[in-house]
Amino acid sequence: MKYDIKNINLARKGKLRIEWAMNNMPVLNLIRKRFEKEKPLKNIRVSCCLHVTTETAGLMLTLKSAGAKIALCASNPLSTQDDVASSLVKDYGIPTFAIKGEDNKTYYKHILSALENKPEITMDDGADVVSTLHKKDYGFIPIGGTEETTTGVIRLRAMASDGVLQYPIIAVNDAQTKYMFDNRYGTGQSTIDGIIRATNKLIAGTNFVVCGYGWCGRGVAMRAKGMSANVIVCEVDPLRALEATMDGFRVMPLSKAAKIGDIFCTTTGDVSVIRKEHFLVMKDGAILSNSGHFNVEIDIPDLKKLSTKRRVIREFIEEFTLKNKKRIYVLGEGRLINLAAAEGHPAQVMDMSFANQAFSAEYIRKHHEDLDNEVYPVPKDIDDKIALLKLKSMSIGIDRLTERQKKYLSSWQEGT
């Protein structure tokens, strides 16, 4: 990339934004200081397919401080922050292959560019690098990898179940310090932020439909409720539907919610959640958004077939006029609205998620010979260590069990 004045200014802006994010990532900063001394990933090649944001830049600098040789590409065509990508290349010398708004061909070209690093460790957000590596023989097999998000973990577990996964993966997404905070508080806040930035609509008083009540859905529903929306939850899992009911939300089938919803948000990780039969009964002006990893939850091909007219009416908003004259608005091409129209999760929660990534990479380096080609959880001691470091950074202390309490909890003989 040539650095003309425009690119230099872009990189300068990105560097300042990276600095701001890292000021809010104390756990990752502590890890980076240790990595600088110990170099646990010295000369280890790491290829990362992640959202190219200020927080991700913090992780890249942490891995670099550990001695890793890094290449980074985007895990979503709309999630790249161009100023961050520019700064990573110019200021930090980290090869970064990502452009906001890149088409599908460019997206996969960038993945292949990152794989030219011949990684020993991969870091994925959606499993696109792993799946690409499994489609043909590239002449190398990594010693291990990590996966950041629910959708990717589902794909990788399916590969392991089919016996085709060629190297071990640590499911960073399943760490409690990831999904309980990143998925719930991060997705909740950033999704609402993305919807508001895209539409400038008032959330209060709207019928806000959340499809899926996993950790991400819980977060979105909670934040929409906090902004005085009338939240409706649609679920296929009876326990989650019951939980949503007990949390105070209306629960109903999507076929019913489609008729009364004003704003819809999918958070399921599945395909064709909102589809033809739902589009046909929606109100004029219904707004559709997605906070799942891939742009498959809203069946846009179906919507195109039903439409007589399409136009981009505002940045990140496409208007579809149906044959019945009703208009439906899709935000951010049906992609992750929190990254397409906003900045993604706040640094404070990504601090824990990326601490898991850093520790997991170190764990793979040390223990890969003991791992089979399976999907593994983040070791509990890593999860606990991150939680304690986060509490310490917040100046919060907790109690410890006494020896008597430990003995009581470990014995079946002691009672009242």
C-alpha positions in Angstrom: 0.0 0.0 0.0 1.3 3.5 -0.9 1.1 6.0 1.9 0.0 9.3 0.4 -1.2 12.2 2.7 -4.7 10.7 2.9 -3.4 7.3 4.0 -0.9 8.9 6.5 -3.8 10.9 8.1 -5.9 7.7 8.2 -3.2 5.8 9.9 -2.6 8.6 12.4 -6.3 8.6 13.3 -6.2 4.8 13.7 -3.2 4.9 16.0 -4.9 7.3 18.3 -8.1 5.2 18.4 -6.0 2.1 19.1 -4.4 3.9 22.0 -7.8 4.9 23.4 -9.0 1.3 23.2 -5.9 -0.1 24.9 -6.4 2.4 27.7 -9.6 0.4 28.4 -8.0 -3.1 28.1 -6.1 -3.5 31.4 -6.0 -7.3 31.4 -4.6 -7.5 27.9 -2.0 -4.9 28.9 -0.9 -7.0 31.8 -0.6 -10.0 29.6 1.4 -8.0 27.0 3.9 -6.9 29.6 4.6 -10.5 30.6 4.8 -11.6 27.0 7.3 -8.9 26.2 9.6 -10.4 28.8 9.0 -14.1 28.2 8.4 -14.3 24.4 6.1 -17.4 24.7 5.3 -17.3 20.9 8.8 -16.5 19.6 8.9 -17.0 15.9 5.5 -18.8 15.9 3.5 -17.9 12.8 -0.1 -16.8 13.6 -2.7 -16.0 11.0 -5.8 -14.2 12.4 -9.2 -13.8 10.7 -10.9 -11.3 13.0 -12.9 -8.1 12.9 -10.3 -5.4 12.2 -11.2 -3.0 15.0 -9.3 -1.0 17.6 -9.7 -3.8 20.1 -8.4 -6.4 17.7 -5.3 -4.2 17.2 -4.7 -4.5 20.9 -4.6 -8.3 20.5 -2.3 -8.1 17.5 0.2 -6.0 19.5 0.0 -8.4 22.4 0.8 -11.4 20.1 3.6 -9.4 18.5 5.0 -8.6 21.9 5.1 -12.4 22.5 7.3 -12.8 19.5 4.7 -14.1 17.1 4.9 -13.4 13.3 1.4 -12.2 12.5 -0.9 -11.8 9.5 -4.4 -10.4 9.9 -7.4 -10.4 7.6 -11.1 -9.5 8.2 -13.7 -12.0 9.3 -16.5 -10.0 7.7 -16.7 -7.7 4.7 -18.2 -4.8 6.6 -16.5 -5.0 9.9 -13.1 -3.5 9.0 -12.2 -0.1 10.4 -9.9 1.3 7.6 -8.0 3.6 9.8 -7.1 0.7 12.2 -6.0 -1.4 9.2 -3.9 1.4 7.9 -2.2 2.0 11.3 -1.5 -1.7 11.9 0.5 -1.7 8.6 2.2 1.7 8.8 2.8 2.1 12.5 3.2 -1.4 13.7 4.4 -3.4 10.7 1.6 -6.0 10.9 0.5 -7.3 7.5 -3.2 -6.6 7.4 -5.5 -7.6 4.5 -8.9 -5.9 4.9 -11.0 -3.1 3.4 -14.4 -2.1 4.7 -17.0 -3.0 2.1 -14.9 -5.5 0.2 -16.8 -7.9 -2.1 -16.9 -11.6 -1.5 -14.1 -12.3 -4.0 -11.8 -9.8 -2.3 -12.8 -11.2 1.1 -11.5 -14.7 0.3 -8.5 -13.3 -1.5 -7.5 -11.6 1.7 -7.9 -14.9 3.6 -5.6 -16.6 1.2 -3.1 -13.7 1.6 -3.2 -14.2 5.4 -2.6 -17.9 4.8 0.6 -17.2 2.9 2.0 -16.7 6.4 1.8 -20.6 6.6 0.4 -20.3 10.2 1.3 -22.7 13.0 -1.7 -21.2 14.9 -4.9 -19.8 13.4 -7.3 -17.4 15.1 -10.8 -17.4 13.6 -14.0 -15.5 14.1 -16.5 -17.6 12.1 -14.2 -20.5 11.1 -13.6 -19.2 7.5 -9.8 -19.7 7.8 -10.2 -23.3 9.1 -12.8 -24.2 6.4 -10.6 -22.7 3.7 -7.6 -24.7 4.9 -9.7 -27.9 4.8 -10.8 -27.4 1.2 -7.4 -28.2 -0.4 -3.9 -29.2 0.5 -1.8 -26.0 1.2 1.3 -28.0 2.2 1.1 -27.4 5.9 -1.2 -28.1 8.9 -1.3 -25.7 11.9 -0.5 -27.1 15.4 -3.7 -25.6 16.7 -6.2 -22.8 16.5 -8.8 -20.7 18.4 -12.3 -19.7 17.5 -13.9 -16.5 18.7 -17.7 -16.8 18.0 -20.6 -19.1 18.5 -21.2 -19.6 14.7 -17.6 -20.7 14.2 -17.7 -23.1 17.2 -20.8 -24.8 15.7 -19.1 -25.3 12.4 -15.9 -26.6 13.9 -17.8 -29.1 16.2 -19.6 -30.4 13.1 -16.2 -30.9 11.4 -14.9 -32.7 14.5 -18.0 -34.8 14.7 -17.6 -35.8 11.0 -13.9 -36.7 11.7 -12.5 -34.2 9.2 -11.0 -31.6 11.5 -7.2 -31.7 10.9 -5.9 -29.9 14.0 -7.1 -29.0 17.5 -9.2 -25.9 18.2 -9.8 -24.1 21.5 -13.3 -22.6 21.6 -12.6 -19.2 23.1 -16.3 -18.3 22.6 -17.2 -20.9 25.2 -15.1 -19.4 28.0 -17.3 -17.9 30.7 -15.2 -14.7 30.7 -16.2 -14.5 27.0 -19.8 -15.4 26.4 -21.2 -14.2 29.7 -19.8 -10.7 29.1 -18.8 -10.2 25.4 -21.9 -12.0 24.0 -24.3 -10.5 26.5 -23.1 -7.0 27.4 -21.0 -6.4 24.4 -23.5 -7.6 21.8 -26.3 -6.0 23.6 -24.9 -2.6 23.7 -23.2 -2.6 20.3 -26.2 -4.0 18.5 -28.5 -1.3 19.8 -25.8 1.3 19.0 -25.6 0.0 15.4 -29.3 0.1 14.9 -29.6 3.6 16.2 -26.6 4.9 14.2 -28.0 3.3 11.0 -31.6 4.6 11.5 -31.6 7.4 14.0 -34.9 5.9 15.2 -36.4 6.2 18.6 -36.4 2.7 20.3 -38.8 3.6 23.1 -42.3 2.5 22.4 -41.5 0.2 19.5 -42.3 -3.5 19.3 -38.7 -4.8 19.2 -38.5 -8.5 18.1 -35.4 -10.5 19.2 -35.0 -13.8 17.4 -33.0 -16.2 19.6 -32.5 -16.0 23.3 -29.0 -17.2 23.7 -26.4 -15.0 25.4 -26.4 -12.5 22.5 -30.2 -12.5 22.3 -30.4 -11.9 26.1 -28.1 -8.9 25.8 -30.0 -7.4 22.9 -33.4 -7.9 24.7 -32.1 -6.5 27.9 -30.7 -3.3 26.3 -33.8 -2.8 24.1 -35.9 -3.1 27.3 -33.7 -0.6 29.0 -34.5 1.9 26.2 -38.2 1.3 26.8 -39.0 -0.9 23.9 -41.8 -3.5 24.1 -39.6 -6.5 23.6 -40.8 -9.7 22.0 -38.7 -12.9 22.0 -39.0 -15.7 19.4 -37.4 -19.0 20.3 -37.3 -22.7 19.2 -35.8 -23.9 22.5 -38.5 -24.4 25.2 -36.1 -23.7 28.1 -34.8 -20.5 26.6 -38.4 -19.5 25.8 -39.3 -20.1 29.4 -36.4 -18.1 30.6 -37.3 -15.2 28.4 -40.8 -15.3 29.8 -39.5 -15.4 33.4 -37.2 -12.4 32.5 -40.4 -10.4 31.7 -40.5 -10.6 27.9 -43.4 -11.6 25.6 -42.7 -14.8 23.9 -44.5 -15.9 20.7 -43.8 -17.6 17.3 -42.2 -15.4 14.7 -45.3 -15.9 12.5 -47.2 -13.9 15.0 -44.5 -11.4 16.0 -43.9 -10.6 12.3 -47.3 -9.0 12.1 -46.7 -6.5 15.0 -42.9 -5.9 15.1 -41.4 -2.6 14.3 -37.7 -3.5 14.6 -36.4 -7.1 14.2 -33.0 -8.4 15.2 -31.8 -12.0 14.6 -29.2 -13.5 17.0 -29.5 -17.2 16.3 -26.5 -18.3 14.1 -29.0 -20.2 11.9 -30.2 -19.7 8.3 -33.4 -18.2 7.0 -34.8 -17.2 10.4 -36.8 -14.3 8.9 -38.1 -15.5 5.5 -40.9 -15.2 2.9 -43.9 -16.0 5.0 -42.8 -13.4 7.6 -42.0 -10.6 5.0 -45.5 -11.0 3.5 -47.3 -10.1 6.8 -45.0 -7.4 8.1 -46.0 -3.8 8.7 -45.1 -1.1 6.2 -41.8 0.3 7.4 -40.6 -2.8 9.3 -36.8 -2.7 10.1 -34.7 -5.8 9.9 -31.3 -6.3 11.4 -28.9 -9.1 12.2 -26.4 -9.6 15.0 -25.4 -13.2 14.1 -22.0 -13.8 12.4 -23.1 -14.5 8.8 -25.7 -12.6 6.7 -27.9 -15.7 6.3 -30.4 -15.1 9.1 -32.5 -12.7 7.1 -33.4 -14.5 3.8 -32.5 -11.6 1.5 -32.8 -13.7 -1.7 -36.4 -14.4 -0.8 -37.0 -10.7 0.0 -35.5 -9.7 -3.4 -37.9 -12.1 -5.2 -40.9 -10.5 -3.4 -39.8 -6.9 -4.2 -40.7 -4.7 -7.2 -38.2 -2.0 -6.2 -35.0 -1.6 -4.2 -33.0 1.4 -3.3 -30.4 2.5 -0.7 -32.3 5.2 1.2 -29.6 6.0 3.8 -26.1 4.6 4.5 -26.6 1.1 5.8 -30.3 1.0 5.0 -31.7 -0.7 1.9 -35.5 -0.2 1.2 -37.4 -3.1 -0.4 -40.8 -2.3 -1.8 -43.0 -5.4 -2.0 -45.6 -6.2 -4.5 -48.2 -5.3 -1.9 -46.7 -1.8 -1.7 -45.3 -2.3 1.8 -41.7 -1.3 2.4 -39.2 -3.3 4.4 -35.9 -1.9 5.5 -32.8 -4.1 5.8 -29.8 -2.7 7.8 -26.2 -3.3 6.9 -26.9 -5.8 4.1 -28.1 -8.2 6.8 -24.6 -8.4 8.2 -23.5 -7.8 11.8 -25.2 -4.5 12.4 -23.0 -3.7 15.4 -19.9 -3.7 13.2 -21.4 -2.7 9.9 -22.9 0.5 11.2 -21.1 1.0 14.5 -17.8 0.1 16.1 -18.5 -3.3 17.6 -18.1 -4.3 21.2 -16.6 -1.9 23.8 -13.0 -2.4 24.7 -13.8 -3.3 28.3 -15.5 -6.6 27.3 -13.1 -7.4 24.4 -10.4 -7.1 27.1 -11.5 -10.4 28.5 -12.3 -12.0 25.1 -8.9 -11.2 23.7 -7.1 -12.2 26.9 -8.6 -15.6 26.3 -7.2 -15.5 22.8 -3.7 -14.6 24.0 -3.7 -17.2 26.8 -5.1 -19.9 24.5 -2.4 -19.2 21.9 0.2 -19.6 24.6 -1.5 -22.8 25.8 -1.5 -24.3 22.3 2.2 -23.5 21.9 3.0 -25.4 25.1 0.5 -28.3 24.9 -0.4 -29.0 21.2 1.4 -32.4 21.2 -1.1 -33.5 23.9 -4.2 -32.4 22.0 -6.2 -34.5 19.5 -8.1 -33.0 16.5 -11.0 -31.9 18.5 -12.7 -28.7 19.8 -11.5 -28.0 23.4 -12.8 -25.6 26.0 -10.6 -22.9 27.4 -8.9 -24.4 30.5 -10.7 -23.4 33.6 -7.6 -22.0 35.3 -7.3 -19.5 32.3 -10.9 -18.5 32.7 -10.5 -17.9 36.4 -7.2 -16.1 36.0 -8.8 -13.6 33.5 -11.8 -13.0 35.9 -9.4 -12.3 38.8 -7.3 -10.0 36.7 -10.4 -8.1 35.5 -11.6 -7.7 39.0 -8.2 -6.5 40.1 -8.2 -3.9 37.3 -11.6 -2.7 38.6 -10.2 -2.4 42.2 -12.6 -5.1 43.3 -11.6 -7.7 45.9 -13.4 -11.0 46.7 -13.4 -13.5 49.6 -11.4 -16.7 49.7 -12.6 -20.0 51.2 -11.1 -20.9 54.5 -9.4 -24.3 54.9 -12.4 -25.5 56.9 -14.8 -24.4 54.2 -12.7 -26.2 51.5 -12.8 -29.4 53.6 -16.5 -29.1 54.2 -17.2 -28.7 50.4 -15.0 -31.7 49.5 -16.4 -34.1 52.1 -19.6 -36.1 51.9 -19.4 -37.0 55.6 -20.0 -33.5 57.0 -23.5 -32.3 57.3 -25.4 -29.9 59.5 
